[in-house]
Amino acid sequence: MCRLIACLLIAATAFAAPAHAAPERLPDDVRFTAVDGRTLDAKALRGRPLLIVFWASTCAPCIAEMPDLAALYDDLHPKGLELIALAMPYDPPNRVLAAREVLQLPFPVAIDVNATLVRRLGVPPQTPQFLLVDGAGKVVAVHDGVWPIHELRAALAPLLGKG
């Protein structure tokens, strides 16, 4: 019996999804397709800190934190913050559009229908997830789960400089 359990554990480990690992830098050729039709290029976003929020319209914690993220964006965008909410591939585009409208999100909302960005950026399929990228394109923080707004502000502060 112990042998059977050991074999099952080995087999499960062999077929488990690989641990996610965000890249050290956000590749220059990464492109986000916003629901309003804009294309946002990582290279063009250089020089400003970028917060990428991976979310889904079916994720209750994601929806609950969107008003705080909207307020954070309204406050810190004039100081340099860029924020993109990237909907997970399993989230139907019509639901993403509806959530964006209902929540009145002031920041770009992008869709990753083919999971290209999720795979490339090493994000697991659970939400919410965050990548914080500095102005030089270096990934400085990866956060799994809800990021309390006061902790997020503290992580952003050194990237925004003075003013």
GUDREN-954943 format. One line per field, with one value per atom (N, C-alpha, C): residue number from 1; residue in three letters; atom name; x, y, z. Coordinates in pm, whole numbers, plus 50000, padded with zeros to 5 digits. Layout:
N
nr	(NUM|...)
rest	(Ala|...)
atom	(CA|...)
xx	(X|...)
yy	(Y|...)
zz	(Z|...)
//
This chain:
163
nr	(1|1|1|2|2|2|3|3|3|4|4|4|5|5|5|6|6|6|7|7|7|8|8|8|9|9|9|10|10|10|11|11|11|12|12|12|13|13|13|14|14|14|15|15|15|16|16|16|17|17|17|18|18|18|19|19|19|20|20|20|21|21|21|22|22|22|23|23|23|24|24|24|25|25|25|26|26|26|27|27|27|28|28|28|29|29|29|30|30|30|31|31|31|32|32|32|33|33|33|34|34|34|35|35|35|36|36|36|37|37|37|38|38|38|39|39|39|40|40|40|41|41|41|42|42|42|43|43|43|44|44|44|45|45|45|46|46|46|47|47|47|48|48|48|49|49|49|50|50|50|51|51|51|52|52|52|53|53|53|54|54|54|55|55|55|56|56|56|57|57|57|58|58|58|59|59|59|60|60|60|61|61|61|62|62|62|63|63|63|64|64|64|65|65|65|66|66|66|67|67|67|68|68|68|69|69|69|70|70|70|71|71|71|72|72|72|73|73|73|74|74|74|75|75|75|76|76|76|77|77|77|78|78|78|79|79|79|80|80|80|81|81|81|82|82|82|83|83|83|84|84|84|85|85|85|86|86|86|87|87|87|88|88|88|89|89|89|90|90|90|91|91|91|92|92|92|93|93|93|94|94|94|95|95|95|96|96|96|97|97|97|98|98|98|99|99|99|100|100|100|101|101|101|102|102|102|103|103|103|104|104|104|105|105|105|106|106|106|107|107|107|108|108|108|109|109|109|110|110|110|111|111|111|112|112|112|113|113|113|114|114|114|115|115|115|116|116|116|117|117|117|118|118|118|119|119|119|120|120|120|121|121|121|122|122|122|123|123|123|124|124|124|125|125|125|126|126|126|127|127|127|128|128|128|129|129|129|130|130|130|131|131|131|132|132|132|133|133|133|134|134|134|135|135|135|136|136|136|137|137|137|138|138|138|139|139|139|140|140|140|141|141|141|142|142|142|143|143|143|144|144|144|145|145|145|146|146|146|147|147|147|148|148|148|149|149|149|150|150|150|151|151|151|152|152|152|153|153|153|154|154|154|155|155|155|156|156|156|157|157|157|158|158|158|159|159|159|160|160|160|161|161|161|162|162|162|163|163|163)
rest	(Met|Met|Met|Cys|Cys|Cys|Arg|Arg|Arg|Leu|Leu|Leu|Ile|Ile|Ile|Ala|Ala|Ala|Cys|Cys|Cys|Leu|Leu|Leu|Leu|Leu|Leu|Ile|Ile|Ile|Ala|Ala|Ala|Ala|Ala|Ala|Thr|Thr|Thr|Ala|Ala|Ala|Phe|Phe|Phe|Ala|Ala|Ala|Ala|Ala|Ala|Pro|Pro|Pro|Ala|Ala|Ala|His|His|His|Ala|Ala|Ala|Ala|Ala|Ala|Pro|Pro|Pro|Glu|Glu|Glu|Arg|Arg|Arg|Leu|Leu|Leu|Pro|Pro|Pro|Asp|Asp|Asp|Asp|Asp|Asp|Val|Val|Val|Arg|Arg|Arg|Phe|Phe|Phe|Thr|Thr|Thr|Ala|Ala|Ala|Val|Val|Val|Asp|Asp|Asp|Gly|Gly|Gly|Arg|Arg|Arg|Thr|Thr|Thr|Leu|Leu|Leu|Asp|Asp|Asp|Ala|Ala|Ala|Lys|Lys|Lys|Ala|Ala|Ala|Leu|Leu|Leu|Arg|Arg|Arg|Gly|Gly|Gly|Arg|Arg|Arg|Pro|Pro|Pro|Leu|Leu|Leu|Leu|Leu|Leu|Ile|Ile|Ile|Val|Val|Val|Phe|Phe|Phe|Trp|Trp|Trp|Ala|Ala|Ala|Ser|Ser|Ser|Thr|Thr|Thr|Cys|Cys|Cys|Ala|Ala|Ala|Pro|Pro|Pro|Cys|Cys|Cys|Ile|Ile|Ile|Ala|Ala|Ala|Glu|Glu|Glu|Met|Met|Met|Pro|Pro|Pro|Asp|Asp|Asp|Leu|Leu|Leu|Ala|Ala|Ala|Ala|Ala|Ala|Leu|Leu|Leu|Tyr|Tyr|Tyr|Asp|Asp|Asp|Asp|Asp|Asp|Leu|Leu|Leu|His|His|His|Pro|Pro|Pro|Lys|Lys|Lys|Gly|Gly|Gly|Leu|Leu|Leu|Glu|Glu|Glu|Leu|Leu|Leu|Ile|Ile|Ile|Ala|Ala|Ala|Leu|Leu|Leu|Ala|Ala|Ala|Met|Met|Met|Pro|Pro|Pro|Tyr|Tyr|Tyr|Asp|Asp|Asp|Pro|Pro|Pro|Pro|Pro|Pro|Asn|Asn|Asn|Arg|Arg|Arg|Val|Val|Val|Leu|Leu|Leu|Ala|Ala|Ala|Ala|Ala|Ala|Arg|Arg|Arg|Glu|Glu|Glu|Val|Val|Val|Leu|Leu|Leu|Gln|Gln|Gln|Leu|Leu|Leu|Pro|Pro|Pro|Phe|Phe|Phe|Pro|Pro|Pro|Val|Val|Val|Ala|Ala|Ala|Ile|Ile|Ile|Asp|Asp|Asp|Val|Val|Val|Asn|Asn|Asn|Ala|Ala|Ala|Thr|Thr|Thr|Leu|Leu|Leu|Val|Val|Val|Arg|Arg|Arg|Arg|Arg|Arg|Leu|Leu|Leu|Gly|Gly|Gly|Val|Val|Val|Pro|Pro|Pro|Pro|Pro|Pro|Gln|Gln|Gln|Thr|Thr|Thr|Pro|Pro|Pro|Gln|Gln|Gln|Phe|Phe|Phe|Leu|Leu|Leu|Leu|Leu|Leu|Val|Val|Val|Asp|Asp|Asp|Gly|Gly|Gly|Ala|Ala|Ala|Gly|Gly|Gly|Lys|Lys|Lys|Val|Val|Val|Val|Val|Val|Ala|Ala|Ala|Val|Val|Val|His|His|His|Asp|Asp|Asp|Gly|Gly|Gly|Val|Val|Val|Trp|Trp|Trp|Pro|Pro|Pro|Ile|Ile|Ile|His|His|His|Glu|Glu|Glu|Leu|Leu|Leu|Arg|Arg|Arg|Ala|Ala|Ala|Ala|Ala|Ala|Leu|Leu|Leu|Ala|Ala|Ala|Pro|Pro|Pro|Leu|Leu|Leu|Leu|Leu|Leu|Gly|Gly|Gly|Lys|Lys|Lys|Gly|Gly|Gly)
atom	(N|CA|C|N|CA|C|N|CA|C|N|CA|C|N|CA|C|N|CA|C|N|CA|C|N|CA|C|N|CA|C|N|CA|C|N|CA|C|N|CA|C|N|CA|C|N|CA|C|N|CA|C|N|CA|C|N|CA|C|N|CA|C|N|CA|C|N|CA|C|N|CA|C|N|CA|C|N|CA|C|N|CA|C|N|CA|C|N|CA|C|N|CA|C|N|CA|C|N|CA|C|N|CA|C|N|CA|C|N|CA|C|N|CA|C|N|CA|C|N|CA|C|N|CA|C|N|CA|C|N|CA|C|N|CA|C|N|CA|C|N|CA|C|N|CA|C|N|CA|C|N|CA|C|N|CA|C|N|CA|C|N|CA|C|N|CA|C|N|CA|C|N|CA|C|N|CA|C|N|CA|C|N|CA|C|N|CA|C|N|CA|C|N|CA|C|N|CA|C|N|CA|C|N|CA|C|N|CA|C|N|CA|C|N|CA|C|N|CA|C|N|CA|C|N|CA|C|N|CA|C|N|CA|C|N|CA|C|N|CA|C|N|CA|C|N|CA|C|N|CA|C|N|CA|C|N|CA|C|N|CA|C|N|CA|C|N|CA|C|N|CA|C|N|CA|C|N|CA|C|N|CA|C|N|CA|C|N|CA|C|N|CA|C|N|CA|C|N|CA|C|N|CA|C|N|CA|C|N|CA|C|N|CA|C|N|CA|C|N|CA|C|N|CA|C|N|CA|C|N|CA|C|N|CA|C|N|CA|C|N|CA|C|N|CA|C|N|CA|C|N|CA|C|N|CA|C|N|CA|C|N|CA|C|N|CA|C|N|CA|C|N|CA|C|N|CA|C|N|CA|C|N|CA|C|N|CA|C|N|CA|C|N|CA|C|N|CA|C|N|CA|C|N|CA|C|N|CA|C|N|CA|C|N|CA|C|N|CA|C|N|CA|C|N|CA|C|N|CA|C|N|CA|C|N|CA|C|N|CA|C|N|CA|C|N|CA|C|N|CA|C|N|CA|C|N|CA|C|N|CA|C|N|CA|C|N|CA|C|N|CA|C|N|CA|C|N|CA|C|N|CA|C|N|CA|C|N|CA|C|N|CA|C|N|CA|C|N|CA|C|N|CA|C|N|CA|C|N|CA|C|N|CA|C|N|CA|C|N|CA|C|N|CA|C|N|CA|C|N|CA|C|N|CA|C|N|CA|C|N|CA|C|N|CA|C|N|CA|C|N|CA|C|N|CA|C|N|CA|C|N|CA|C|N|CA|C|N|CA|C)
xx	(50082|50000|50086|50194|50283|50348|50383|50442|50345|50218|50116|50102|50098|50087|50210|50328|50451|50449|50407|50400|50300|50187|50087|50139|50212|50269|50373|50456|50557|50489|50386|50314|50246|50185|50117|50216|50334|50437|50485|50500|50548|50452|50321|50222|50166|50214|50166|50211|50133|50171|50301|50388|50514|50487|50572|50558|50573|50493|50501|50620|50674|50786|50775|50757|50750|50889|50893|51025|51090|51220|51290|51259|51232|51199|51075|50999|50885|50940|50926|50982|50927|51014|50975|50864|50857|50760|50624|50603|50473|50372|50257|50151|50020|49954|49823|49718|49613|49504|49390|49368|49264|49128|49025|48890|48839|48902|48862|48934|49012|49079|49224|49268|49408|49501|49623|49729|49831|49864|49961|50087|50197|50325|50408|50467|50552|50665|50724|50836|50791|50671|50619|50583|50562|50527|50649|50769|50891|50899|50968|50985|50885|50781|50679|50658|50631|50598|50467|50459|50343|50295|50167|50104|50012|50038|49952|49870|49739|49646|49581|49602|49538|49411|49297|49169|49068|48951|48841|48710|48614|48484|48409|48451|48389|48461|48563|48644|48593|48523|48465|48570|48685|48786|48838|48849|48894|48797|48669|48566|48564|48576|48573|48688|48805|48918|48926|48844|48850|48823|48727|48710|48835|48903|49027|49135|49143|49243|49210|49081|49041|49081|49058|49096|49248|49320|49466|49515|49457|49494|49465|49347|49311|49410|49455|49548|49691|49736|49878|49911|49812|49842|49907|49857|49925|50069|50104|50240|50327|50267|50347|50299|50207|50164|50083|50119|50037|49979|49857|49791|49712|49728|49652|49588|49458|49387|49373|49437|49437|49344|49235|49137|49196|49167|49218|49153|49222|49172|49037|49005|48878|48760|48788|48683|48621|48493|48431|48439|48481|48497|48372|48253|48132|48119|48162|48157|48262|48378|48484|48435|48376|48325|48217|48127|48020|48076|48172|48232|48304|48375|48445|48346|48235|48135|48069|48025|47958|48052|48177|48274|48332|48307|48358|48509|48581|48725|48795|48879|48946|49075|49123|49248|49218|49316|49294|49264|49168|49131|49163|49243|49285|49233|49226|49179|49291|49307|49411|49345|49264|49180|49260|49376|49456|49558|49554|49646|49792|49817|49953|50030|49969|50038|50048|49942|49942|50056|50069|50178|50313|50325|50454|50500|50404|50440|50440|50415|50427|50321|50201|50094|50010|49988|49900|49755|49667|49530|49441|49488|49403|49414|49312|49308|49273|49308|49389|49539|49611|49757|49805|49923|49979|50125|50164|50305|50331|50433|50473|50606|50607|50723|50772|50902|50954|50969|51008|51018|51121|51215|51317|51273|51155|51105|51135|51197|51229|51105|51076|50967|51019|50960|51009|50924|50802|50718|50617|50592|50486|50401|50271|50184|50068|50051|49940|49829|49708|49594|49571|49471|49438|49560|49589|49700|49639|49644|49584|49634|49543|49574|49685|49692|49800|49936|49939|50064|50103|50005|50031|50086|50024|50075|50219|50250|50387|50484|50441|50529|50549|50448|50456|50537|50534|50596|50740|50830|50966|50980|50882|50888|50838|50760|50702|50788|50887|50976|50905|50956|50898|50794|50701|50602|50475)
yy	(49881|50000|50126|50125|50240|50264|50155|50168|50235|50196|50253|50403|50441|50583|50659|50602|50666|50684|50583|50592|50698|50705|50807|50948|50964|51095|51135|51042|51070|51106|51030|51058|51194|51226|51355|51470|51453|51556|51573|51464|51470|51543|51532|51594|51724|51767|51893|52009|52115|52236|52290|52340|52394|52516|52534|52651|52777|52878|52999|53082|53148|53236|53353|53470|53589|53616|53677|53712|53819|53830|53934|54073|54078|54203|54182|54287|54283|54297|54195|54202|54322|54390|54509|54481|54359|54330|54283|54289|54254|54362|54315|54408|54368|54468|54449|54506|54431|54478|54520|54650|54704|54686|54678|54656|54776|54892|55009|55015|54909|54901|54945|55011|55055|54936|54951|54856|54927|54864|54922|54838|54898|54829|54850|54744|54752|54853|54854|54945|55090|55120|55257|55299|55203|55232|55253|55235|55251|55393|55404|55533|55559|55476|55489|55352|55348|55218|55166|55035|54970|54861|54866|54762|54684|54555|54469|54385|54397|54324|54216|54091|53978|53947|53953|53942|53869|53845|53785|53844|53856|53911|53816|53691|53591|53578|53658|53653|53759|53715|53809|53899|53846|53936|54039|53997|54090|54207|54174|54276|54366|54307|54384|54484|54451|54542|54644|54631|54724|54870|54899|55041|55099|55020|55067|55089|54998|55014|55136|55161|55279|55407|55411|55528|55545|55433|55437|55493|55446|55495|55644|55686|55828|55915|55865|55939|55936|55821|55805|55812|55804|55817|55952|56062|56190|56195|56105|56099|55998|55931|55841|55699|55656|55516|55482|55370|55310|55183|55151|55032|54970|54841|54767|54648|54634|54517|54418|54305|54203|54090|54076|53970|53835|53737|53602|53543|53451|53395|53326|53272|53201|53295|53423|53522|53566|53540|53579|53730|53773|53916|53999|53945|54023|54050|53958|53979|54080|54076|54173|54314|54328|54459|54508|54419|54457|54498|54422|54454|54589|54613|54741|54857|54839|54946|54966|54858|54867|54927|54884|54931|55068|55115|55244|55256|55158|55152|55260|55342|55452|55411|55291|55244|55147|55122|55029|54887|54827|54687|54612|54508|54430|54288|54222|54083|53998|53879|53786|53654|53660|53547|53419|53429|53311|53273|53340|53314|53341|53418|53448|53521|53626|53705|53631|53563|53488|53386|53313|53215|53284|53387|53455|53521|53570|53638|53545|53417|53317|53327|53366|53384|53258|53208|53092|53133|53037|53071|53125|53129|53184|53337|53400|53545|53586|53708|53806|53778|53833|53827|53966|54002|54132|54118|54197|54216|54365|54402|54542|54558|54648|54668|54812|54828|54964|55032|55158|55236|55184|55104|55046|54912|54864|54738|54617|54638|54527|54491|54361|54314|54320|54409|54429|54359|54318|54247|54162|54045|53956|53929|53950|53930|53840|53732|53639|53673|53685|53715|53863|53896|54037|54106|54225|54304|54419|54414|54523|54658|54751|54876|54954|54951|55022|54957|54826|54757|54786|54791|54822|54965|55058|55198|55203|55126|55124|55067|54966|54909|55006|55087|55183|55308|55347|55475|55494|55397|55420|55427|55373|55374|55505|55578|55703|55824|55809|55921|56027|56143|56255|56325|56391|56471|56405)
zz	(50000|50000|50000|50081|50086|49950|49881|49747|49652|49658|49571|49598|49724|49759|49711|49730|49685|49534|49460|49314|49271|49340|49306|49333|49441|49472|49368|49328|49225|49094|49057|48932|48939|49052|49066|49054|49112|49104|48960|48890|48752|48660|48689|48601|48656|48770|48828|48742|48748|48675|48733|48648|48699|48788|48885|48972|48886|48916|48836|48878|48782|48807|48711|48767|48683|48627|48510|48455|48542|48535|48611|48556|48426|48360|48274|48255|48165|48024|47940|47805|47728|47654|47577|47476|47426|47321|47374|47506|47563|47523|47475|47435|47500|47555|47616|47521|47495|47412|47503|47512|47600|47534|47617|47566|47486|47503|47424|47290|47258|47129|47129|47234|47241|47259|47209|47236|47323|47435|47527|47523|47480|47468|47593|47642|47761|47739|47623|47596|47606|47556|47561|47704|47792|47931|48020|47965|48043|48098|48210|48272|48384|48391|48496|48559|48689|48748|48691|48675|48617|48712|48744|48824|48731|48717|48636|48734|48722|48808|48724|48760|48692|48770|48703|48770|48683|48739|48663|48715|48627|48667|48760|48765|48853|48987|49007|49130|49227|49331|49427|49493|49537|49594|49493|49367|49262|49249|49241|49225|49348|49466|49590|49600|49544|49556|49442|49340|49227|49267|49354|49394|49460|49543|49605|49499|49402|49295|49209|49185|49108|49182|49313|49393|49395|49407|49405|49272|49164|49030|49017|49057|49048|49126|49240|49324|49270|49223|49188|49040|48954|48810|48778|48834|48808|48858|48952|49006|48932|48830|48748|48737|48820|48818|48692|48631|48526|48586|48552|48603|48488|48471|48371|48440|48424|48476|48361|48374|48269|48309|48235|48262|48224|48306|48281|48156|48090|47964|47974|48090|48105|48127|48140|48166|48033|48009|47883|47860|47742|47714|47745|47720|47749|47899|47982|48127|48171|48107|48138|48104|47987|47946|48042|48081|48173|48309|48360|48490|48483|48375|48358|48363|48295|48290|48427|48489|48619|48724|48724|48823|48789|48668|48619|48641|48588|48609|48527|48591|48521|48449|48477|48419|48305|48218|48107|48155|48091|48115|47987|48000|47883|47895|47780|47773|47715|47768|47725|47684|47579|47538|47514|47455|47422|47529|47643|47755|47721|47619|47578|47688|47742|47844|47977|48014|48139|48138|48029|48019|48018|47938|47923|48053|48130|48254|48375|48351|48457|48565|48528|48626|48635|48757|48772|48746|48725|48686|48797|48920|49025|49028|49082|49090|49232|49270|49199|49211|49117|49114|49073|49118|49085|49043|48944|48910|48922|48995|49007|48936|48840|48754|48772|48791|48808|48672|48674|48551|48452|48498|48410|48352|48393|48340|48426|48542|48633|48715|48723|48809|48952|49034|49170|49274|49236|49331|49256|49311|49265|49388|49376|49491|49451|49526|49503|49602|49552|49638|49653|49733|49756|49817|49765|49816|49895|50028|50106|50056|50041|49973|50043|50176|50245|50218|50204|50170|50024|49937|49796|49783|49854|49853|49901|50005|50059|49956|49880|49777|49662|49633|49522|49557|49682|49724|49674|49693|49646|49494|49423|49276|49217|49294|49245|49272|49356|49386|49466|49460|49535|49450|49519|49449|49459)
//
